[in-house]
Amino acid sequence: MYKYKDLIFAEHDMAKNFKSLGKTLQKFFTGYEGAGHARMTFDNGWGISVVRDCPAISGDWKFEVAIFDKKGDIVDIDRCGTKQEVSEIMEEIQKRI
């Protein structure tokens, strides 16, 4: 079973493009600077997208998790506070048929 430790994070696209947006657009996208993004498709065809270290994710949440079905459609978006919670979501998705 894949867990959080297996995710490979890269700089979030919004973080990459933030400086090139110009001051007017930057105020709408504040909070993505330094954010990381990982995406993984499991053997059963389901997938997950995880954003971390994003100040735009409010409160005590440290991660935003999107779940994709076999067709690639988002079926749920969750916010988590710990790596363990992300791993638990990943394990549950991998058990789906």
C-alpha positions in Angstrom: 0.0 0.0 0.0 1.2 3.5 -0.9 1.4 6.0 1.9 2.3 9.7 2.3 6.0 8.9 2.3 5.6 7.6 -1.3 4.3 10.9 -2.7 6.8 12.9 -4.7 6.2 16.7 -4.3 7.1 19.4 -6.7 6.5 23.1 -6.6 2.8 23.8 -7.1 2.0 25.4 -10.5 0.5 28.4 -8.8 3.7 28.9 -6.8 5.8 28.7 -10.0 3.7 31.3 -11.8 3.0 33.6 -8.9 5.7 36.2 -9.6 4.8 36.4 -13.3 1.1 37.2 -12.5 1.6 40.9 -11.8 0.5 42.7 -8.7 -3.1 42.9 -9.6 -3.6 39.1 -10.0 -1.2 38.2 -7.2 -3.6 39.5 -4.6 -6.2 36.9 -5.8 -3.7 34.0 -5.6 -1.8 34.9 -2.4 -1.1 31.8 -0.3 0.4 29.6 -3.0 4.0 30.8 -2.6 6.0 27.8 -1.4 3.2 25.3 -1.9 4.0 21.7 -2.9 1.9 19.4 -5.0 1.9 15.6 -5.6 -0.3 13.4 -7.7 -0.5 9.6 -7.8 -2.7 7.1 -9.6 -3.1 3.8 -7.8 -3.2 0.3 -9.4 -7.0 0.2 -9.1 -7.3 3.3 -11.4 -8.3 5.8 -8.6 -6.0 8.8 -7.9 -5.1 11.4 -5.4 -3.8 14.9 -5.5 -2.2 16.4 -2.4 -1.3 20.1 -1.9 0.9 20.9 1.2 2.5 23.9 2.8 -0.1 26.2 1.3 -1.1 29.2 3.4 -4.3 29.4 1.3 -5.5 26.3 3.1 -7.0 27.9 6.2 -7.2 26.8 9.8 -5.3 23.9 11.2 -5.3 22.1 7.9 -1.9 21.4 6.4 -3.0 19.4 3.4 -5.7 19.5 0.8 -6.5 16.1 -0.8 -8.5 15.6 -4.0 -9.7 12.1 -4.8 -10.2 11.1 -8.5 -12.3 8.2 -9.7 -11.2 5.9 -12.6 -12.4 8.4 -15.2 -10.3 11.1 -13.6 -13.2 13.1 -12.2 -12.9 14.6 -8.8 -15.2 12.9 -6.4 -14.1 14.4 -3.1 -11.9 17.1 -1.6 -10.7 16.8 1.9 -8.5 18.8 4.2 -6.1 17.1 6.7 -3.9 18.1 9.5 -1.4 15.3 9.5 0.6 13.1 7.2 -1.0 10.1 8.9 -4.5 11.3 7.9 -3.3 11.6 4.3 -1.9 8.1 4.4 -5.3 6.8 5.8 -7.2 8.4 2.9 -4.6 6.9 0.4 -5.1 3.4 2.0 -8.9 3.7 1.8 -8.8 4.7 -1.9 -6.5 1.8 -2.8 -9.1 -0.6 -1.4 -11.8 0.7 -3.8 -12.9 -1.5 -6.7 
